[in-house]
């Protein structure tokens, strides 16, 4: 091998690893979002940061990244791995249960937002074709940034997470028709456009159907053969081949690679190897996502921002405002509480990574003038940069709105609760339920308890706890406790048959809700799980503490926080 042979992008990889290994932990120490840390670092070590000084100070050339295109090629894998891990955490049944949000809420968000942005672009003198392209691509948000923020905060399973993910999933599905429309606008097409679009969508649907059908037949036996070798390297290679292979197939068929990775996650989620795969893939996802966020930061040319000190900030604010109002209004129209709608709107207010692809393609096809395209790419990049701090503010404001709603709820009956969300419903408030309630209260997690024993209710109300008299086996009572927006239901009642009936009804009417249950014995636990409970723990105080720990973990608490809380609660119970 020649002395000048090197790995491609070796220097860029070394610079990135140094930044990830040294600088990001420093951001974490000062409690700055890792996403924001990567975005800022990208701007700092990119060609428009320290790279501008590399000519005057040659030593800086060793610590800057100038080949953005090469980095972006690697960075796309971050989004691929992110969508794959999201697919691993879902199932086809849960996805189908979300169809109203995905196809209803998601489609309306794209159409209405795209129409408004397109109309604004046309009012500023852009051609109809350019306005359509800008409206379509800026209607989409950043899946990578938003999902990383939700997953990092343990909020993907909340109503906020479900609504946001549904919209983002529909946006990924919209990639095919948007790319097709851009192609049609950029070239002369013979024949009917409607026919061409139908063929493109048919090809996409056929590709997805073939991947899913063949994957279900092949993946499980193939992974079983690999697992029998007991070689972690071979198993990891098989998983990576599955993810990247399916992503490459969807990419070559005109779909997004991220959608293919999501399909791979759905397929592997149905196998017994899903948990092992999720653990193995986590480091790849984190590093590649970091590289993606850094590449976004590198693409922001701050000199252009300085040249347009008025219009760029106004455009950034305007994009957040338009997208936020539309998304929040639609979420409210679909029945989500006000604070959830508000936070969803702000989370989805940025431009997305897809805008860089579409605007770049539109510029090559002469649909968008170069200066307009560069302007909008800077705006999209800045909105992505501002999303992490804005999301933190949105969470605090939404939390205050939720606490106000919860306070109103606790002042009276269940009818007074308007907007409570993310709470836990306790079906039963005996000793088991009381122990769990104390644990939740200590972690500042809101809850509503229902019990048919007036003594239990009176004791809870005397301690100013949100305990209400009511039969939790009745669907209307669960609806009054806002089961549709709760984070979990915990069934702690004494009657085994009633507990099984409640679990079955909840799973039937609210399939996405996490249900935890207290069981009399191992057999009862098995029956509860068969009825639809996520977890069923046999009774005793220790059992209630185990269940409390699992509930806290499911709500996003760290392992260390759960351990400390349970040790403290265990000591109190022994007094």
C-alpha positions, 0 to 999 in steps of 0.5 A: 500500500502506498505511503499516501494512502489514507482512509477517506475523511480520516481527519474529519472523523478524528476531529468529530470524535475529539469533539464528541468525546471531549466537548459534548460531555462539557456541554452536558456538565453545564446542562446544555442539550447534547443536540444544541451542543453538536449544532454549536460545535458544527458551526464552530469547527465548520468552514464558516466558523474557524475554517474562515481563519484557517488561511491566516492561521494554518494550524487551525486547518487541523481542527476544522472540517471543510468537506461538508458534503463528505460529512453529510454523506456519513451524517445521513446514517444518523437519521437512518439509525434513529428511525430504525430504533423508533421502529424497534420500539413500535409494532405494526398493531400500535402503528395501525392504532395511530392511523387517525393521527398519522393520516388525519393529523399528519396529512392536514398539517402538511397540506395546510402549512404548505399552502400557507408558506407557498402563498407567502412565498408567492406574495414575495415575488417567487414563481408559482413553481418555486412557491409550491416547492418552498411550501412543500419542503418547509412544511416538513420538520426535522425528524432527527432533532425532534425525536432525539429531544423526545427520546432523550427526555423519555417522552416518546410514549406520552400524548405529546410524543405520539402526536408529534411522531404521527405527524413526523411519520406522515411527513416521511411518507410525503417525501415520495410525492413531494420529490415527484412534484419537484421533478414534474415541475422541473422537466417537461413530462409527456402524458398525464401528470396524475398517471405519473404520480399514481405510478410513482405512489404505486411503486412506493406502495409495492416496495413497502409491501414486498419488503414487509412480506419478504422480511417477515418470512426471512428475517426471523429464521436468518437471525436464529441461524446467526444467533446459534453461532454465538458470535456477537460480531456476526450478529451485529453484522447481520443487524447492520446489513438488515438496517442499511440494506433495507434503507438502500432498497427504499432509497433506490426506489425513490423513498427515503432511506429513513423510511426503509430503516423504520420498516426494518425496525418494525420487522425486527421488533416482532422478533425475540431479538429486539431488545438485544438489537436495541442495546447493540445499535445504541452507540452507532445511533448516538454517534451518527446522529451527533455527526448529522447535527454537526453537519447542520451546524456547519452549513450555516454561513453566518456571513449571509446572516450578517448580510440580511440582519432583518429578513433572516431573523424575521423569516426564522420567526415567521416559520416558527409562527406559521408552523407552530400555529397550524400544528397547535390548532390541528392538535387542539382540533383532534382533541389534544389538551391545550398545553400538549397542542402548544408544545407540539406546535413549537416542537414542529416549528423548524425546517427539516433536513429534507428541505436541504435535499429538495431546495438543492434539487430545485436549484439544479432544475432552475426552479428556485434562483440560487440566492433564494435557495441559499436564503431559505437553507440558512433560515431552515438551518437556523430554525433547527439550531434554535429548536433545542432551547425553544423546546426547553422553554416550551416544556416549561410553559406547557408544564406550568399550563398542565400544573394549573389544569391539575390544580383545578382538577384537584379542587373538585370532582373529576368533571373539573379536570379539563387539560390534565395529561401525562398523569397516572391513573390508579385503579384502586387505593388500598395499601398497594395503591397508597404505596405507589401513590406515595412514590409517584408523589415524591417524584412529582408525577401527577396521578388520579386514584379511583376506589369503591371503598369510601374509607380509602377515598376519605383517607386519601382526601384527608391527605389532600390527594386526588382520590375519587370515589368511582368504579374503575371498571366503568369506561365512562369513569376512566374517560372522566379520569382522562385516560386518553391523555394519561401516561399509564394505568396501574390496576391495584384493586383486590378483586382478581376478576375485576382487575382482568376485566379492566385490563381487557377493556383498557387494552381494547379501547385504548391500545396505546396506553401502558397498563401495569397491574397487581396480581394475586399470584403467578397464575393471576399475573399470567392472566393479566398479561394475557388480557393486555397488561404490559407488566403484572407483579404479584402482591406484597409490599416489595411487589408494589415497590417493584411495580412502582419502579417499573412505572417510574422507568416507563415515565422516563426516570433514570435508573439511579433516580428509581433506585434511590426513590425505592430505597427511601420508600422501602425504609419508610414502609419498614417503620 
